[in-house]
């Protein structure tokens, strides 16, 4: 579909308006001129015809009475009238009472019947006038009048007047209108160029700035400084962007606080597993120390047990660092993030809960390593929230599937369980803050709400498919750029 710019539209609309206006004016002028010229020719035609009919009627009467013996008198009248009105007259025809041509300047019709001759019934009627096409192709105004005195009828007089003057006047008006229209269109094009520079260009600049803002860049501002409505619109846009930027800052602070609250709740959930994981190597370390005290001189035992103590301490350090790394507050910092790594690390964090609930973890990770531009730690919190929800949905055990795949323009991560599922009537509410199906004291109700906010902040979407008794699948879809695809493909 063709999309026209504001400049082109204005140019087309203004010139179209000129063309339509000039067209209407031309039509009205032509109609008026045609009517005026027609009326003028009709008046002149009737005057000439009626003036010519008087001597012709007298000549016919005198001939009939035998008072005139001179021949060619009517021909002289016709010739004299043609000479006086040579600019207008085209033919003169005199017929007898039977409609046969007796006199005419067109010798071809002499002695022949004239099909438009008037009969006796025309006596007393107004002079007949109509447009007629002559045999040679010209259009003429034909005026017909009876030749009679009282009831005495000798025939009719038919005079043809050229209407070429009408056509010439109409053509001249059309030419003048076309010239005026072209001049107006040229002037309009010049004015349009000036108008674009003074008004439309700032509007187009504001439009481009708004497009950048629509793509998420809230730092853009317009520098249009005018005292008219466009300037007012630009100032209103800048105020709106200031308010949106401030609102985004407040939203990020709120999201950060909510996310930290939920993170601390998750840390509490992980604490039992951490305590268990730390307790086992600590018990081994204490056993090694007691054995070394009982046998202080056994060099072989000292070397062997010191290695075991070192391994146990390193294991405890790894577990504690993992927990501290996850719980430490951080600023939002988008960077290339591998979703496969996020899911593996989350699986490591919940290892104790998984083993405790007899849950099997399956990895179906895309070998192409989908990489997205996100905050690494917020992604881990997002997946940890979803995994902990999945574990709670399988109190009797089941299968937890962590899946990734790449599609054109986006990366997908699935967290699927074979747990209790979510009733259909609750699916629309699970992302609401503080909504929870757990018993009081078993959760904050913020996990999925925070997850939704994290995904939305990164320009992605999250959706859920669930069936009661068969489990749920939470799907996270995040935008991926070509550069991120290249980077992910190279890992």
C-alpha positions in Angstrom: 0.0 0.0 0.0 1.4 3.5 -1.0 2.0 5.8 2.0 2.3 9.5 1.1 4.3 11.9 3.2 2.8 15.1 4.7 4.7 17.2 2.1 3.3 15.2 -0.8 -0.2 15.1 0.6 -0.2 18.9 1.2 1.1 19.5 -2.3 -1.4 17.2 -3.9 -4.4 18.4 -1.8 -3.6 22.1 -2.5 -3.1 21.6 -6.2 -6.1 19.4 -6.4 -8.1 22.2 -4.7 -6.8 24.7 -7.3 -7.7 22.3 -10.2 -11.2 21.7 -8.8 -11.8 25.3 -8.0 -10.6 26.5 -11.5 -12.6 23.7 -13.1 -15.8 24.9 -11.4 -15.0 28.5 -12.2 -14.3 27.6 -15.8 -17.5 25.6 -16.1 -19.5 28.5 -14.7 -17.7 31.0 -16.8 -18.2 28.9 -20.0 -21.8 28.3 -19.1 -22.4 32.0 -18.5 -20.4 33.1 -21.7 -22.2 30.5 -23.8 -25.6 31.6 -22.6 -24.7 35.3 -23.1 -23.3 34.7 -26.6 -26.3 32.5 -27.5 -28.7 35.1 -26.4 -26.9 37.8 -28.3 -26.9 35.7 -31.5 -30.6 34.8 -31.0 -31.5 38.5 -30.6 -29.4 39.5 -33.6 -30.7 36.5 -35.7 -34.3 37.3 -35.0 -33.7 40.9 -35.8 -32.0 40.2 -39.1 -34.6 37.5 -40.1 -37.6 39.7 -39.2 -36.0 42.6 -41.0 -35.3 40.5 -44.1 -38.8 39.0 -44.1 -40.5 42.3 -44.6 -39.1 43.3 -48.0 -39.2 39.6 -49.2 -42.9 39.4 -48.2 -43.6 42.8 -50.0 -41.8 41.5 -53.1 -43.8 38.3 -53.1 -47.1 40.3 -52.7 -46.1 42.8 -55.4 -45.2 40.0 -57.8 -48.5 38.2 -57.1 -50.4 41.5 -57.8 -48.4 42.1 -61.0 -47.1 45.4 -59.6 -43.5 44.4 -60.0 -42.1 43.1 -63.2 -38.4 43.4 -62.2 -36.9 40.0 -61.5 -34.1 39.2 -59.0 -35.4 41.6 -56.4 -35.5 38.9 -53.6 -31.9 37.8 -54.6 -30.8 41.4 -54.2 -32.3 41.6 -50.7 -30.6 38.3 -49.7 -27.2 39.4 -51.1 -27.4 42.8 -49.4 -28.2 41.2 -46.1 -25.4 38.6 -46.5 -23.0 41.5 -47.2 -24.0 43.5 -44.2 -23.8 40.4 -41.9 -21.0 38.4 -43.5 -19.5 37.7 -40.0 -22.6 35.8 -38.9 -24.9 34.7 -41.8 -24.2 31.4 -43.5 -27.3 30.8 -45.6 -30.7 32.2 -46.5 -33.5 30.0 -47.8 -36.9 31.2 -49.1 -39.6 28.5 -49.6 -43.0 28.6 -51.1 -46.2 27.5 -49.4 -45.4 23.9 -50.4 -42.0 23.9 -48.8 -40.0 24.0 -52.0 -36.9 26.3 -52.1 -37.5 29.3 -54.5 -34.6 31.6 -53.5 -31.3 30.9 -51.7 -27.6 31.8 -51.7 -27.0 28.1 -51.7 -27.8 27.2 -55.3 -27.6 23.4 -54.5 -30.9 23.5 -52.7 -32.9 25.5 -55.3 -36.0 23.8 -56.5 -35.7 21.1 -53.8 -38.1 20.5 -50.9 -36.8 21.9 -47.6 -37.7 19.6 -44.7 -37.6 22.3 -42.1 -39.8 24.8 -44.0 -42.7 26.3 -42.0 -46.3 25.6 -42.9 -49.4 27.7 -42.7 -49.9 26.7 -39.1 -46.8 28.8 -38.2 -48.8 32.0 -38.8 -49.2 34.0 -35.6 -46.5 32.0 -33.7 -43.2 33.4 -32.5 -40.1 33.1 -34.7 -38.7 29.6 -34.5 -35.1 29.3 -33.3 -33.0 26.1 -32.9 -29.4 24.8 -33.2 -28.9 22.8 -36.3 -26.0 21.0 -38.0 -25.6 22.1 -41.6 -24.8 19.5 -44.4 -21.2 20.7 -44.5 -20.7 19.9 -40.8 -20.9 23.4 -39.2 -23.3 23.9 -36.3 -25.6 26.9 -37.0 -28.4 28.8 -35.2 -31.4 28.5 -37.6 -34.1 31.1 -37.4 -37.4 30.5 -39.3 -40.3 32.8 -39.8 -43.4 32.6 -42.0 -43.8 35.0 -45.0 -47.4 36.2 -44.6 -49.6 39.2 -44.3 -52.6 38.4 -42.1 -53.8 35.1 -43.3 -52.2 35.3 -46.7 -49.3 32.8 -46.7 -46.6 32.7 -49.3 -44.0 30.4 -47.6 -41.2 30.7 -45.1 -37.8 32.4 -44.6 -35.0 30.3 -43.0 -31.7 32.0 -42.1 -28.7 30.2 -40.7 -26.3 32.1 -38.4 -22.9 30.8 -37.4 -22.4 29.9 -33.8 -18.6 29.7 -34.3 -18.3 32.8 -32.2 -19.8 30.9 -29.2 -17.3 28.1 -29.6 -14.4 30.6 -30.0 -15.5 32.4 -26.8 -15.8 29.1 -24.9 -12.4 28.0 -26.1 -10.8 31.3 -25.2 -12.2 31.0 -21.7 -10.9 27.5 -21.4 -7.5 28.6 -22.5 -7.4 31.5 -20.1 -8.6 29.2 -17.3 -5.9 26.7 -18.0 -3.2 29.4 -18.0 -4.5 30.8 -14.8 -4.6 27.3 -13.2 -1.0 26.7 -14.3 0.1 30.0 -12.9 -1.7 29.3 -9.6 -0.3 25.8 -9.4 3.2 27.2 -9.9 2.7 29.8 -7.3 1.2 27.2 -5.0 4.2 25.0 -5.5 6.5 27.9 -4.4 4.2 28.7 -1.4 4.1 25.0 -0.5 7.9 24.8 -0.4 7.9 27.9 1.9 5.1 26.4 3.9 7.0 23.2 4.4 10.0 25.1 5.6 8.1 27.2 8.1 5.5 24.7 9.4 5.6 21.2 8.0 9.3 20.7 8.5 9.0 21.3 12.3 6.1 18.9 12.4 8.1 16.3 10.5 11.0 16.8 12.9 8.6 16.4 15.9 7.2 13.2 14.2 10.7 11.7 13.9 11.4 12.5 17.6 8.1 10.9 18.6 9.1 7.8 16.6 12.3 7.5 18.6 10.4 7.9 21.8 7.9 5.2 20.7 10.9 2.8 20.3 11.6 3.3 24.0 14.2 6.2 24.0 12.8 8.4 26.7 15.8 10.7 26.6 14.8 12.3 23.3 13.6 15.9 23.4 12.6 18.3 20.6 14.3 21.6 20.1 11.5 23.4 18.3 11.1 26.9 19.6 8.0 28.6 18.2 5.2 30.7 19.5 2.4 29.0 17.6 0.5 25.7 18.1 3.4 23.6 16.8 5.7 25.2 19.4 3.1 24.5 22.1 2.9 20.8 20.9 6.7 20.5 21.1 6.7 21.9 24.7 3.9 19.6 25.7 5.8 16.7 24.2 9.0 17.6 26.1 7.0 17.9 29.4 5.4 14.5 28.7 8.8 12.9 28.1 10.1 14.4 31.4 7.2 12.9 33.2 7.6 9.6 31.5 11.3 9.5 32.3 10.6 10.3 35.9 7.9 7.7 36.0 10.2 5.1 34.6 12.8 5.9 37.2 10.2 5.5 39.9 9.0 2.3 38.3 12.5 0.9 38.2 13.0 1.8 41.9 9.7 0.1 42.8 10.6 -2.9 40.7 14.0 -3.1 42.2 12.5 -3.1 45.7 9.9 -5.7 44.8 12.5 -7.8 43.2 14.8 -7.6 46.2 11.9 -8.5 48.5 11.2 -11.6 46.5 14.9 -12.3 46.2 15.2 -12.4 50.0 12.1 -14.6 50.2 13.9 -17.0 47.7 17.1 -16.8 49.7 15.0 -17.9 52.7 13.7 -20.8 50.7 17.2 -21.8 49.7 18.6 -21.4 53.2 17.5 -24.8 54.3 19.3 -26.4 51.3 22.4 -24.3 51.9 22.4 -25.4 55.6 22.1 -29.0 54.6 24.8 -28.7 51.9 27.2 -26.9 54.3 26.5 -29.3 57.2 27.7 -32.4 55.4 31.3 -31.1 54.6 31.5 -29.5 58.1 30.8 -32.9 59.7 33.5 -34.4 57.5 35.9 -31.6 58.5 35.2 -32.1 62.2 35.8 -35.9 61.8 39.2 -35.2 60.1 40.2 -32.8 62.9 39.3 -35.3 65.7 41.3 -38.0 63.9 44.3 -35.7 63.5 44.2 -34.8 67.2 44.1 -38.5 68.1 47.0 -39.3 65.9 49.3 -36.2 65.8 52.3 -38.1 64.6 50.7 -39.9 61.6 52.2 -38.0 58.6 50.3 -40.0 56.0 46.9 -39.4 57.8 47.8 -35.7 58.1 48.4 -35.3 54.4 45.3 -37.2 53.4 43.0 -35.5 55.9 44.3 -32.0 55.2 43.4 -32.6 51.5 39.9 -33.6 52.6 39.5 -30.6 54.9 40.7 -28.3 52.1 38.1 -29.8 49.6 35.4 -29.5 52.2 36.1 -25.9 52.9 36.3 -25.1 49.2 32.9 -26.7 48.8 31.4 -24.7 51.6 33.0 -21.5 50.1 31.4 -22.3 46.7 27.9 -22.8 48.2 28.1 -19.7 50.4 29.4 -17.6 47.5 26.6 -18.8 45.2 24.0 -17.7 47.8 25.7 -14.4 48.5 26.1 -13.7 44.8 22.4 -14.2 44.2 21.2 -12.2 47.2 23.5 -9.1 46.8 21.6 -6.0 45.5 22.8 -4.7 42.1 22.0 -2.0 39.6 20.2 -3.0 36.4 23.0 -3.6 33.9 22.0 -5.2 30.5 24.7 -7.4 29.0 24.9 -10.4 26.7 23.4 -13.2 28.8 23.3 -16.9 27.9 20.0 -18.4 28.9 21.5 -21.9 29.1 24.0 -20.7 31.7 21.1 -19.0 33.7 19.1 -22.2 33.8 22.1 -24.4 34.8 23.0 -22.1 37.6 19.4 -21.9 38.9 19.3 -25.7 38.8 22.5 -25.8 40.9 21.0 -23.4 43.5 17.8 -25.5 44.0 19.7 -28.8 44.0 18.8 -29.6 47.6 15.1 -28.8 47.1 15.0 -30.9 44.0 16.6 -33.9 45.7 14.4 -33.4 48.8 11.2 -33.6 46.8 12.5 -36.4 44.6 12.2 -34.3 41.4 14.0 -35.3 38.2 15.5 -32.3 36.3 15.7 -32.6 32.5 17.7 -30.2 30.4 16.6 -29.6 26.8 18.9 -26.7 26.0 19.5 -25.3 22.6 23.1 -26.1 21.6 23.2 -22.8 19.8 23.3 -21.1 23.2 20.6 -18.3 22.9 22.1 -15.0 24.0 19.9 -12.0 24.9 20.8 -8.5 26.1 19.5 -8.5 29.6 20.6 -8.2 33.2 22.2 -11.5 34.1 21.2 -11.6 37.7 17.6 -10.5 37.1 17.3 -13.3 34.6 18.5 -15.7 37.3 16.0 -14.4 39.7 13.3 -14.7 37.0 14.1 -18.4 36.4 14.6 -19.1 40.1 11.1 -17.8 40.9 9.6 -20.0 38.1 11.6 -23.1 39.2 10.7 -22.7 42.9 7.0 -22.4 41.9 7.4 -25.6 39.8 9.0 -27.4 42.8 6.1 -26.3 45.1 3.7 -27.6 42.5 5.2 -31.1 42.8 5.2 -32.0 46.5 5.1 -35.7 45.6 7.8 -35.5 43.1 7.8 -35.3 39.3 9.8 -34.0 36.4 11.1 -30.5 36.0 12.1 -29.6 32.4 14.3 -26.6 31.5 14.2 -25.9 27.8 15.6 -23.2 25.5 15.4 -22.6 21.8 16.0 -19.8 19.3 13.6 -18.4 16.8 14.1 -15.5 14.3 14.2 -12.4 16.4 13.6 -14.0 19.8 14.8 -16.5 22.3 12.5 -18.8 24.2 13.0 -20.4 27.7 10.5 -22.9 29.1 10.1 -24.0 32.7 7.8 -27.0 32.7 6.6 -29.2 35.6 4.3 -32.2 35.9 2.6 -30.9 39.1 -0.9 -30.0 40.2 -1.6 -27.4 37.5 -3.5 -24.2 37.7 -7.3 -24.0 37.4 -8.5 -22.0 34.4 -10.3 -19.5 36.5 -7.0 -18.5 38.2 -4.8 -18.2 35.1 -5.7 -14.5 34.6 -4.7 -13.6 38.1 -1.4 -15.5 38.7 0.7 -12.5 37.7 -1.1 -10.1 40.1 1.0 -8.8 43.0 0.3 -10.6 46.3 -1.9 -13.2 44.7 -1.1 -16.7 45.9 -2.7 -20.1 46.1 -0.5 -21.1 49.0 -1.4 -21.1 52.6 -0.8 -18.0 54.7 2.9 -17.7 55.6 4.1 -19.9 52.8 4.9 -17.2 50.3 4.9 -13.5 49.5 2.6 -13.7 46.4 5.2 -11.6 44.6 7.2 -14.3 42.7 5.2 -14.3 39.5 4.4 -10.6 39.6 8.2 -9.8 39.9 8.9 -12.3 37.1 6.3 -10.6 34.9 7.9 -7.2 35.7 11.4 -8.4 34.9 10.3 -9.8 31.5 8.3 -6.7 30.6 11.3 -4.5 31.6 13.4 -6.4 29.1 10.9 -6.0 26.3 9.7 -9.6 26.4 6.6 -11.6 27.2 5.7 -14.4 29.5 2.8 -16.8 29.1 1.6 -19.9 30.8 -0.1 -23.1 29.6 -1.6 -25.3 32.4 -3.9 -28.3 32.9 -5.1 -29.4 36.3 -3.4 -32.6 37.3 -1.0 -32.6 34.3 1.3 -29.6 35.1 2.2 -26.2 33.9 4.6 -24.6 31.4 5.8 -21.1 31.8 7.3 -19.7 28.6 9.5 -16.6 28.5 10.1 -14.9 25.2 12.8 -12.3 24.9 13.9 -10.2 21.9 17.2 -11.1 20.3 19.2 -9.0 17.9 21.4 -10.2 15.0 24.5 -9.2 17.0 23.4 -11.3 20.0 22.6 -14.2 17.6 26.2 -14.0 16.2 27.6 -13.8 19.7 25.5 -16.7 20.9 26.5 -18.8 17.9 30.1 -18.2 18.6 30.0 -19.5 22.2 
